Amino acid sequence: MNSKKTTNLKDFQNRIRGFKTIKMILLLVLIVWWVLFFHNLEKINTGGSYDTYYSVFIFVGILSTLSVFDNIRSDFFRKVTSSEWKKILMISVFFPIIILLANYELFIPFKHHITDAVLCFFASYVMAVSILCSSMKLKDQPLIKTSNEAIGKPSRKKCIILFFSFFLSLSLIYTLYLIFVAYPGNVSPDSLSQIYQATTRIVSNHHPFYHTLIIKAALSLGLLIFNDINSAIAVYSLLSLLLMACAFSYVCVSLYRLKLPKFWVAFTFIISAVMPYNIVYSVTMWKDVLFSGAVASFIIATVLFLSKDEKDKISPIDQIVWVISAFAFALLRSNGLFALIIYFLVSVFFIRSKKHFFALLAIIVIAFILKHPVMNALEIKQPDTAEFLSVPEQQIARLIAEGVELEKEDTILLSKIMDLSTVPEEYNPYISNPIKHNIRRTDVEYLSDHKAEYLKLWFKLCLKHPVLYVEAWVDQTKGYWNGGYSYRVFFQGVSGSFSENGITVTSEEMGIKNTPKNSFISDLYKGWFDLWNESVFFELSRSIGLHVWFFMLLFGLGLIKKKKECLAASVPILAIVLSLVISTPLYNDFRYAYAVFTTLPVAIGTVFYRKS
């Protein structure tokens, strides 16, 4: 009798194993098909700078394969609760939607490719579920427990020594780059505009006013001491690299204080020290640089706050860093305050602290006053309406460029703000500047005075031509949420000119010039930058979309496991990305999304982090 039961049990186990094997094979075949299918991207992306990184799809395919093996081997699918399954299935649907939207050209005409679209959606969905389930197991890894027990409570003295070790090392690396490669700093046309504002009485908020004030303070000090514009710019570059070194060092030490694995603290430092974008940006006069350093500091300070028990006190230094970085978050980019408000609204549901709630609310209110009533009182000109409506303008321009026949009254209304005859030639689906310039040449003031009318027209045309609207939006924003595209990562040297209020000024006229030293050190930096920027091997580290996918995964883990640290690390970044897909002027500008890269080590650390 017992032998029969044993035999039946073995038969049942063999059937289960057989079922697991069949399921695994089917899933792997589906993943392989998915990866091979997206090889077709090479056929449709022949525009050079607009090619999609196929390596990203290969990487996701490999990750999905490993996840499938891991989940089926451990029978993890059976261990997930019904509540968790609902969240997993709901969150995972975003990935196939992203994949189909961003690569819509592969499915045109849709009726001829409906099978491909359905298979692609299903495969993407299965892959997202597999990766999300496998990621949920990280919290139980022995490495985390061992690390927590081994490190113990970090001493204050050791943290101070570590901070200054990191800070001095990073400052040296960035300073060598400044002196031997980029002196007096990297100055683009946007930088020239802010330098012009900082050295004259003509000021606007086209580039964030409070960042221009920082430039003005540094230039004033430099001119006072050296009486030379290049030396003055070098003073700003030195201030910038010190602030970025300080931000990265604070992040590294904070990860150590959270008792994360030591290898991850070391890896975070190495990324800060050697990644070309961190080196080049440290001395680049762009608001995106200090903004991204502030976002990283804000997020890690928030995670430190969440790691404390109610009886523990938050150190004064952490409080000061949190407040300063929150203000910088709100003021150093035009979309910063919007993103901070989104974070505030979401954080109400997962950060149950009155102190945090009212402190963040106070910062938002003060930042709003500084950005609007104060600047209005100072008569500082705000960016024109065309600047904020990049995506709607592109969608309407798409209709005109495609030859869509508009009603007579719609044509009359549109002709008051843009030259419709030149739109088909000027329209670029990836950048809104040509259409914005068209509007500014025609009558941007009329658009400002009649915004309500044009929003009604935009909505009316949206209802009539939703497909073209979606295509225009995808082309204008996909670099921030799809796999990855080749585009300029950083700007080096001093060049260009800017035009503002009818004035055109060149870098030569301002006396600004790049004077690098010809040396072995300069060749080392440039050789490493060229290798990183051109090699396929480093494509993954340049992909904005891939990094954003990780933050979406982190957000999903935070929701499923109710892990506050994951939400605190992901929500601010996703809020920044949301602001970009609403109003970005360029489909894939690395500097707009630089905060995604400065905060990635913190975000990954929150996956490993667990309270002792």
C-alpha positions as CSV (number, residue, x, y, z in Angstrom):
1,M,0.0,0.0,0.0
2,N,2.8,2.4,1.0
3,S,4.7,1.5,-2.1
4,K,1.7,2.4,-4.3
5,K,1.4,5.8,-2.5
6,T,5.1,6.4,-3.0
7,T,4.8,5.5,-6.7
8,N,1.7,7.8,-7.2
9,L,3.6,10.6,-5.5
10,K,6.6,10.2,-7.7
11,D,4.4,10.1,-10.8
12,F,2.7,13.3,-9.7
13,Q,6.1,15.0,-9.0
14,N,7.3,13.9,-12.4
15,R,4.3,15.4,-14.0
16,I,4.8,18.6,-12.2
17,R,8.5,18.7,-13.3
18,G,7.4,17.9,-16.8
19,F,4.9,20.8,-16.7
20,K,7.5,23.1,-15.3
21,T,9.9,22.1,-18.2
22,I,7.2,22.7,-20.8
23,K,6.3,26.0,-19.3
24,M,9.9,27.1,-19.2
25,I,10.6,26.1,-22.8
26,L,7.5,28.0,-24.0
27,L,8.5,31.1,-22.1
28,L,12.1,31.0,-23.3
29,V,10.9,30.5,-27.0
30,L,8.7,33.6,-26.5
31,I,11.5,35.6,-25.1
32,V,13.9,34.6,-27.9
33,W,11.2,35.5,-30.5
34,W,10.8,38.9,-28.8
35,V,14.6,39.6,-28.9
36,L,14.8,38.5,-32.6
37,F,11.7,40.5,-33.5
38,F,13.3,43.8,-32.4
39,H,16.2,43.2,-34.6
40,N,13.9,44.8,-37.2
41,L,14.6,48.1,-35.5
42,E,17.8,48.2,-37.5
43,K,15.7,48.2,-40.7
44,I,13.5,51.2,-39.8
45,N,16.1,53.3,-37.8
46,T,18.4,54.5,-40.5
47,G,18.6,58.1,-39.4
48,G,22.0,57.8,-37.6
49,S,21.4,59.7,-34.4
50,Y,17.9,58.2,-34.0
51,D,18.9,54.5,-34.0
52,T,17.5,52.5,-31.1
53,Y,20.0,50.7,-28.9
54,Y,19.4,47.0,-29.8
55,S,21.7,46.0,-27.0
56,V,19.1,47.2,-24.5
57,F,16.6,44.6,-25.9
58,I,19.2,41.9,-25.8
59,F,20.0,42.8,-22.2
60,V,16.3,42.7,-21.2
61,G,15.9,39.4,-23.0
62,I,18.8,37.9,-21.0
63,L,17.5,39.3,-17.7
64,S,14.1,37.9,-18.5
65,T,15.6,34.5,-19.3
66,L,17.4,34.4,-16.0
67,S,14.3,35.5,-14.2
68,V,12.2,32.7,-15.7
69,F,14.8,30.1,-14.7
70,D,14.9,31.5,-11.2
71,N,11.2,31.8,-10.7
72,I,10.3,28.3,-12.0
73,R,13.2,26.6,-10.3
74,S,12.2,28.1,-6.9
75,D,8.5,27.7,-7.7
76,F,8.2,31.4,-6.7
77,F,5.0,31.9,-8.7
78,R,3.2,29.7,-6.2
79,K,4.6,31.6,-3.2
80,V,3.2,35.0,-4.2
81,T,0.0,36.0,-2.4
82,S,-3.2,36.8,-4.3
83,S,-2.9,40.5,-3.2
84,E,0.7,40.6,-4.5
85,W,-0.3,38.9,-7.8
86,K,-2.9,41.6,-8.4
87,K,-0.4,44.3,-8.0
88,I,2.2,42.5,-10.1
89,L,-0.2,42.0,-13.0
90,M,-1.4,45.6,-12.9
91,I,2.1,47.1,-12.7
92,S,3.6,44.9,-15.4
93,V,1.2,46.1,-18.0
94,F,3.1,49.3,-18.4
95,F,6.1,47.6,-20.0
96,P,4.3,46.1,-23.0
97,I,2.4,49.4,-23.5
98,I,5.7,51.3,-23.6
99,I,7.3,48.8,-26.0
100,L,4.4,48.9,-28.5
101,L,4.0,52.6,-28.4
102,A,7.7,53.5,-28.7
103,N,8.2,51.1,-31.6
104,Y,4.9,51.7,-33.4
105,E,6.7,51.9,-36.8
106,L,7.2,48.1,-36.6
107,F,3.4,47.6,-36.6
108,I,2.3,49.9,-39.4
109,P,0.0,49.2,-41.1
110,F,-1.5,47.7,-38.0
111,K,-4.0,45.3,-39.7
112,H,-1.1,43.6,-41.5
113,H,0.9,43.2,-38.3
114,I,-1.7,42.5,-35.7
115,T,-0.3,39.0,-34.9
116,D,3.2,40.6,-34.3
117,A,1.6,43.2,-32.1
118,V,-0.3,40.7,-30.0
119,L,2.7,38.4,-29.6
120,C,4.9,41.4,-28.7
121,F,2.5,42.6,-26.1
122,F,2.1,39.1,-24.5
123,A,5.9,38.5,-24.5
124,S,6.7,41.9,-23.0
125,Y,4.0,41.3,-20.4
126,V,5.4,37.9,-19.4
127,M,8.9,39.3,-19.3
128,A,7.9,42.2,-17.0
129,V,6.0,39.8,-14.7
130,S,9.1,37.4,-14.5
131,I,11.6,40.2,-13.8
132,L,9.3,41.8,-11.2
133,C,8.8,38.5,-9.4
134,S,12.5,37.7,-9.4
135,S,13.3,41.2,-8.1
136,M,11.0,40.7,-5.2
137,K,13.3,38.0,-3.8
138,L,16.3,40.4,-3.4
139,K,15.1,41.4,0.1
140,D,15.8,37.9,1.4
141,Q,19.4,37.6,0.0
142,P,22.0,36.4,2.6
143,L,24.4,39.1,1.5
144,I,22.3,41.8,3.0
145,K,22.0,40.1,6.4
146,T,25.7,39.3,6.5
147,S,26.5,42.9,5.6
148,N,24.2,44.3,8.3
149,E,25.7,42.1,11.0
150,A,29.3,42.7,9.9
151,I,29.4,46.4,9.7
152,G,27.6,47.3,12.9
153,K,26.8,50.9,13.7
154,P,29.2,53.2,11.8
155,S,31.1,55.6,14.0
156,R,30.8,59.3,13.4
157,K,34.6,59.6,13.2
158,K,34.9,57.0,10.5
159,C,32.0,58.6,8.5
160,I,33.8,61.9,8.6
161,I,37.1,60.4,7.5
162,L,35.3,58.5,4.6
163,F,33.5,61.7,3.5
164,F,36.6,63.7,3.2
165,S,38.5,60.9,1.5
166,F,35.7,60.6,-1.1
167,F,35.4,64.4,-1.4
168,L,39.2,65.0,-1.9
169,S,39.5,62.2,-4.4
170,L,36.6,63.3,-6.5
171,S,37.7,67.0,-6.3
172,L,41.2,66.0,-7.5
173,I,39.8,64.0,-10.5
174,Y,37.4,66.8,-11.5
175,T,40.0,69.5,-11.0
176,L,42.6,67.7,-13.2
177,Y,40.0,67.5,-15.9
178,L,39.3,71.3,-15.5
179,I,42.9,72.3,-15.7
180,F,44.3,70.0,-18.3
181,V,41.3,69.5,-20.6
182,A,38.4,71.9,-20.2
183,Y,39.8,75.2,-18.7
184,P,37.9,77.5,-17.9
185,G,35.0,75.1,-18.1
186,N,32.5,73.7,-20.6
187,V,30.5,76.6,-22.0
188,S,27.6,76.0,-24.4
189,P,25.3,78.5,-26.1
190,D,22.9,78.1,-23.1
191,S,25.8,78.9,-20.8
192,L,26.7,82.0,-22.8
193,S,23.2,83.3,-22.4
194,Q,23.4,82.9,-18.6
195,I,26.9,84.5,-18.5
196,Y,25.5,87.4,-20.5
197,Q,22.6,87.8,-18.1
198,A,24.9,87.5,-15.1
199,T,27.2,90.3,-16.4
200,T,24.5,92.7,-17.5
201,R,21.2,94.0,-16.2
202,I,19.2,92.0,-18.7
203,V,17.8,89.0,-16.8
204,S,15.0,86.5,-17.6
205,N,13.8,83.2,-16.2
206,H,14.2,81.4,-19.6
207,H,17.1,79.7,-17.8
208,P,16.3,79.3,-14.1
209,F,16.9,82.7,-12.5
210,Y,18.3,81.3,-9.2
211,H,20.9,79.3,-11.1
212,T,21.9,82.5,-12.9
213,L,22.3,84.1,-9.5
214,I,24.8,81.4,-8.6
215,I,26.7,82.1,-11.8
216,K,26.6,85.8,-11.1
217,A,28.0,85.3,-7.6
218,A,30.9,83.2,-8.9
219,L,31.6,85.5,-11.9
220,S,31.5,88.6,-9.7
221,L,34.1,87.0,-7.3
222,G,36.3,85.9,-10.2
223,L,36.2,89.3,-11.9
224,L,36.9,91.0,-8.6
225,I,40.0,88.9,-8.0
226,F,41.3,88.3,-11.5
227,N,39.6,90.9,-13.7
228,D,39.4,88.3,-16.4
229,I,36.2,86.6,-17.8
230,N,37.9,83.2,-18.3
231,S,39.3,83.2,-14.8
232,A,35.8,84.2,-13.5
233,I,34.3,81.2,-15.4
234,A,36.9,79.0,-13.9
235,V,35.8,80.1,-10.4
236,Y,32.2,79.0,-11.3
237,S,33.6,75.7,-12.6
238,L,35.6,75.1,-9.4
239,L,32.5,75.9,-7.3
240,S,30.4,73.5,-9.4
241,L,32.9,70.6,-9.2
242,L,33.2,71.0,-5.4
243,L,29.5,71.0,-5.0
244,M,29.1,67.9,-7.1
245,A,32.0,66.2,-5.3
246,C,30.3,67.0,-2.0
247,A,27.0,65.6,-3.2
248,F,28.5,62.4,-4.4
249,S,30.5,62.0,-1.3
250,Y,27.5,62.5,0.9
251,V,25.7,59.8,-1.1
252,C,28.5,57.3,-0.7
253,V,28.9,57.9,3.1
254,S,25.1,57.8,3.5
255,L,25.0,54.4,1.8
256,Y,27.7,53.3,4.2
257,R,25.7,54.6,7.2
258,L,22.7,52.6,5.9
259,K,24.9,49.5,6.3
260,L,24.8,48.5,2.7
261,P,27.3,46.1,1.3
262,K,30.8,47.7,1.3
263,F,31.3,46.7,-2.4
264,W,28.2,48.8,-3.3
265,V,29.6,51.9,-1.5
266,A,32.9,51.4,-3.4
267,F,31.1,50.9,-6.7
268,T,29.1,54.1,-6.1
269,F,32.3,56.0,-5.5
270,I,33.9,54.6,-8.7
271,I,30.9,55.5,-10.8
272,S,31.0,59.0,-9.4
273,A,34.8,59.2,-10.1
274,V,35.2,57.7,-13.6
275,M,32.0,57.9,-15.5
276,P,32.6,60.5,-18.3
277,Y,29.3,62.3,-17.8
278,N,30.1,62.9,-14.1
279,I,33.5,64.3,-14.9
280,V,32.5,66.5,-17.8
281,Y,29.3,67.7,-16.1
282,S,31.1,68.7,-13.0
283,V,32.6,71.7,-14.8
284,T,29.8,72.3,-17.3
285,M,27.7,75.5,-16.8
286,W,24.3,73.9,-17.0
287,K,21.5,74.1,-14.5
288,D,20.9,70.4,-14.9
289,V,24.2,69.6,-13.2
290,L,23.7,71.2,-9.8
291,F,20.0,70.2,-10.0
292,S,20.9,66.5,-10.4
293,G,23.4,66.6,-7.6
294,A,20.7,68.2,-5.4
295,V,18.1,65.5,-6.4
296,A,20.6,62.7,-5.4
297,S,21.3,64.4,-2.0
298,F,17.6,64.9,-1.4
299,I,16.7,61.3,-2.1
300,I,19.5,59.8,0.1
301,A,18.7,62.2,2.9
302,T,15.0,61.1,2.7
303,V,16.0,57.5,2.7
304,L,18.1,58.2,5.8
305,F,15.1,59.8,7.4
306,L,13.0,56.8,6.7
307,S,15.6,54.4,8.1
308,K,15.4,56.0,11.5
309,D,13.2,54.6,14.2
310,E,10.8,57.0,16.0
311,K,13.2,57.1,19.0
312,D,16.2,58.0,16.8
313,K,17.0,61.6,16.1
314,I,17.9,62.9,12.6
315,S,21.3,64.6,12.7
316,P,21.4,68.3,12.1
317,I,23.7,67.8,9.1
318,D,21.2,65.5,7.4
319,Q,18.4,68.0,8.1
320,I,20.4,70.8,6.6
321,V,21.3,68.8,3.5
322,W,17.6,67.8,3.1
323,V,16.4,71.4,3.3
324,I,19.0,72.8,1.0
325,S,18.7,70.1,-1.6
326,A,14.9,70.3,-1.5
327,F,15.1,74.1,-2.3
328,A,17.7,73.4,-5.1
329,F,15.4,70.6,-6.4
330,A,12.5,73.2,-6.7
331,L,14.5,76.2,-8.0
332,L,17.3,75.0,-10.2
333,R,15.2,73.6,-13.1
334,S,11.9,74.9,-14.5
335,N,10.3,71.4,-14.0
336,G,11.8,71.0,-10.5
337,L,9.0,72.5,-8.5
338,F,6.4,70.5,-10.5
339,A,8.3,67.3,-9.9
340,L,8.6,68.1,-6.2
341,I,4.9,68.8,-5.9
342,I,4.2,65.4,-7.5
343,Y,6.5,63.7,-5.0
344,F,4.8,65.5,-2.1
345,L,1.4,64.4,-3.2
346,V,2.5,60.8,-3.5
347,S,4.6,60.8,-0.4
348,V,1.5,61.6,1.7
349,F,0.5,58.0,1.3
350,F,3.7,56.3,2.3
351,I,5.6,58.7,4.6
352,R,3.4,59.0,7.7
353,S,5.2,61.8,9.4
354,K,3.8,65.2,10.2
355,K,7.2,66.8,10.4
356,H,8.2,65.6,7.0
357,F,4.8,66.6,5.6
358,F,4.8,70.2,6.9
359,A,8.5,70.7,6.2
360,L,8.1,69.7,2.5
361,L,4.9,71.7,2.2
362,A,6.7,74.8,3.6
363,I,9.6,74.4,1.1
364,I,7.1,74.1,-1.8
365,V,5.2,77.2,-0.7
366,I,8.4,79.2,-0.2
367,A,9.8,78.0,-3.6
368,F,6.5,79.0,-5.3
369,I,6.7,82.4,-3.8
370,L,10.4,82.8,-4.9
371,K,9.5,81.6,-8.4
372,H,6.5,83.7,-9.0
373,P,5.6,86.7,-6.7
374,V,9.2,87.5,-6.0
375,M,10.3,87.4,-9.6
376,N,7.2,89.3,-10.7
377,A,8.0,92.0,-8.2
378,L,11.6,92.1,-9.6
379,E,10.1,92.3,-13.1
380,I,12.0,89.2,-14.2
381,K,10.7,88.0,-17.5
382,Q,9.3,84.5,-17.5
383,P,9.8,82.0,-20.4
384,D,7.2,82.6,-23.2
385,T,4.2,80.4,-23.7
386,A,5.8,78.6,-26.7
387,E,8.4,77.2,-24.3
388,F,5.9,75.4,-22.1
389,L,3.8,74.0,-25.0
390,S,6.4,72.0,-26.8
391,V,4.5,68.8,-27.1
392,P,1.1,70.3,-28.0
393,E,2.8,72.5,-30.6
394,Q,4.5,69.4,-32.1
395,Q,1.3,67.5,-32.2
396,I,-0.5,70.3,-34.2
397,A,2.6,70.7,-36.4
398,R,2.5,66.9,-37.1
399,L,-1.1,67.3,-38.5
400,I,0.0,70.1,-40.8
401,A,3.2,68.3,-41.9
402,E,1.1,65.2,-42.7
403,G,-1.2,67.3,-44.9
404,V,-4.3,66.8,-42.8
405,E,-7.1,69.1,-44.1
406,L,-8.2,71.5,-41.4
407,E,-11.4,73.4,-41.1
408,K,-11.3,77.0,-42.4
409,E,-11.8,78.5,-38.9
410,D,-9.0,76.3,-37.4
411,T,-6.6,77.3,-40.2
412,I,-7.4,81.0,-39.6
413,L,-6.8,80.6,-35.8
414,L,-3.5,78.7,-36.3
415,S,-2.2,81.2,-39.0
416,K,-2.3,83.9,-36.3
417,I,0.5,82.2,-34.3
418,M,2.5,80.3,-37.0
419,D,3.5,80.5,-40.6
420,L,1.6,77.4,-41.8
421,S,3.3,77.4,-45.2
422,T,6.8,76.6,-43.7
423,V,5.6,74.1,-41.1
424,P,6.0,71.0,-43.3
425,E,9.6,71.9,-44.0
426,E,10.5,73.0,-40.5
427,Y,8.8,70.2,-38.5
428,N,11.2,67.8,-36.9
429,P,9.4,65.0,-35.0
430,Y,12.3,64.8,-32.5
431,I,12.9,68.5,-31.5
432,S,10.4,71.3,-31.1
433,N,12.8,74.3,-31.6
434,P,11.9,74.9,-35.3
435,I,8.2,75.1,-34.5
436,K,8.8,77.3,-31.4
437,H,11.0,79.6,-33.5
438,N,8.2,79.7,-36.1
439,I,5.7,80.8,-33.5
440,R,8.1,83.4,-32.1
441,R,8.7,84.8,-35.5
442,T,4.9,85.0,-36.1
443,D,3.2,86.2,-32.9
444,V,4.0,84.4,-29.6
445,E,2.3,87.2,-27.7
446,Y,-1.0,86.4,-29.4
447,L,-0.6,82.8,-28.3
448,S,0.0,84.0,-24.7
449,D,-3.1,86.2,-24.7
450,H,-5.3,83.5,-26.2
451,K,-4.1,80.3,-24.5
452,A,-7.6,79.1,-23.8
453,E,-8.7,79.2,-27.4
454,Y,-5.6,77.2,-28.6
455,L,-6.1,74.6,-25.9
456,K,-9.7,74.1,-27.1
457,L,-8.4,73.8,-30.6
458,W,-5.7,71.4,-29.5
459,F,-8.3,69.2,-27.7
460,K,-10.7,69.4,-30.7
461,L,-8.0,68.2,-33.1
462,C,-6.9,65.5,-30.6
463,L,-10.4,64.0,-30.8
464,K,-10.3,64.0,-34.6
465,H,-6.8,62.7,-35.1
466,P,-5.8,60.7,-32.0
467,V,-3.4,58.4,-33.8
468,L,-1.3,61.2,-35.2
469,Y,-1.3,62.9,-31.8
470,V,0.0,59.8,-30.2
471,E,2.7,59.3,-32.9
472,A,3.8,62.9,-32.5
473,W,4.0,62.6,-28.7
474,V,5.9,59.3,-28.9
475,D,8.5,60.7,-31.3
476,Q,8.9,63.8,-29.2
477,T,9.4,62.0,-25.9
478,K,10.4,58.4,-26.4
479,G,14.1,58.9,-25.6
480,Y,13.1,59.2,-21.9
481,W,11.1,56.0,-21.6
482,N,12.1,53.6,-24.4
483,G,15.3,51.5,-24.6
484,G,17.8,54.1,-25.7
485,Y,19.0,56.2,-28.6
486,S,22.2,57.7,-29.8
487,Y,22.5,61.4,-29.0
488,R,25.0,63.8,-27.6
489,V,25.7,63.0,-23.9
490,F,27.8,65.9,-23.0
491,F,29.2,69.2,-24.4
492,Q,32.9,70.0,-24.2
493,G,34.8,73.2,-24.8
494,V,33.7,76.7,-25.5
495,S,31.7,77.5,-28.6
496,G,28.6,78.9,-30.2
497,S,26.5,81.9,-29.8
498,F,23.1,82.9,-28.5
499,S,20.3,85.2,-29.5
500,E,18.0,86.9,-27.1
501,N,15.8,90.0,-27.3
502,G,17.2,90.7,-30.8
503,I,20.8,90.5,-29.5
504,T,23.3,87.9,-30.9
505,V,26.5,87.4,-29.0
506,T,29.3,84.9,-29.7
507,S,31.8,83.4,-27.3
508,E,34.6,85.2,-29.2
509,E,32.9,88.6,-28.7
510,M,32.7,87.8,-25.0
511,G,36.4,86.9,-24.8
512,I,35.7,83.3,-23.7
513,K,38.1,80.7,-25.0
514,N,39.1,77.1,-24.2
515,T,42.8,76.8,-23.3
516,P,43.5,73.2,-22.5
517,K,47.0,72.0,-21.7
518,N,48.6,69.5,-24.1
519,S,49.6,66.8,-21.8
520,F,49.5,63.1,-21.0
521,I,46.6,63.7,-18.6
522,S,44.6,65.4,-21.2
523,D,45.1,62.4,-23.6
524,L,44.0,60.0,-20.9
525,Y,40.7,61.8,-20.2
526,K,39.9,62.2,-23.9
527,G,40.8,58.6,-24.8
528,W,38.5,57.3,-22.0
529,F,35.7,59.7,-23.0
530,D,35.9,58.6,-26.7
531,L,35.9,54.9,-25.8
532,W,32.9,55.2,-23.5
533,N,31.0,57.4,-25.9
534,E,31.5,55.3,-29.1
535,S,31.7,51.7,-27.8
536,V,28.7,49.5,-28.1
537,F,29.9,47.9,-24.8
538,F,28.9,51.0,-22.9
539,E,25.5,51.6,-24.6
540,L,23.6,50.3,-21.6
541,S,25.3,53.0,-19.4
542,R,24.2,55.7,-21.8
543,S,20.6,54.6,-22.2
544,I,18.1,56.9,-20.4
545,G,15.1,54.7,-21.1
546,L,16.8,51.6,-19.6
547,H,17.5,53.5,-16.4
548,V,14.0,54.8,-16.3
549,W,12.7,51.2,-16.6
550,F,14.7,50.4,-13.5
551,F,13.1,53.2,-11.6
552,M,9.7,51.9,-12.7
553,L,10.6,48.5,-11.5
554,L,11.8,50.0,-8.2
555,F,8.4,51.9,-7.9
556,G,6.6,48.6,-8.5
557,L,8.6,46.8,-5.8
558,G,7.9,49.7,-3.4
559,L,4.1,49.3,-4.0
560,I,4.1,45.5,-3.8
561,K,6.3,45.1,-0.7
562,K,5.2,48.4,0.9
563,K,8.8,49.5,1.1
564,K,9.0,53.2,1.8
565,E,12.7,53.5,0.8
566,C,12.0,52.2,-2.7
567,L,9.2,54.7,-3.2
568,A,11.3,57.6,-1.8
569,A,14.0,56.8,-4.3
570,S,11.8,56.3,-7.4
571,V,8.9,58.7,-7.1
572,P,11.0,62.0,-7.5
573,I,12.8,60.6,-10.6
574,L,9.5,59.4,-12.2
575,A,8.0,62.8,-11.4
576,I,10.9,64.4,-13.3
577,V,10.4,62.0,-16.2
578,L,6.7,62.8,-16.2
579,S,7.5,66.6,-16.4
580,L,9.7,65.8,-19.5
581,V,7.1,63.8,-21.3
582,I,4.7,66.7,-20.9
583,S,6.9,69.5,-22.1
584,T,10.3,68.4,-23.3
585,P,11.7,70.3,-26.3
586,L,14.0,67.4,-27.3
587,Y,13.3,63.7,-27.5
588,N,16.5,62.4,-25.9
589,D,18.7,65.0,-24.2
590,F,20.9,63.3,-21.6
591,R,21.3,66.4,-19.4
592,Y,17.6,66.7,-19.0
593,A,17.6,63.3,-17.4
594,Y,21.0,63.5,-15.7
595,A,19.3,63.1,-12.3
596,V,18.3,59.6,-13.3
597,F,22.0,58.7,-13.4
598,T,23.1,60.5,-10.3
599,T,20.5,58.8,-8.2
600,L,20.8,55.3,-9.7
601,P,23.3,54.0,-7.1
602,V,21.0,55.2,-4.3
603,A,18.0,53.6,-6.0
604,I,19.8,50.2,-6.4
605,G,20.9,50.5,-2.8
606,T,17.4,50.8,-1.6
607,V,16.6,47.3,-3.1
608,F,19.4,45.8,-1.0
609,Y,18.6,47.9,2.1
610,R,16.7,46.5,5.0
611,K,16.5,47.6,8.6
612,S,18.6,45.6,11.1
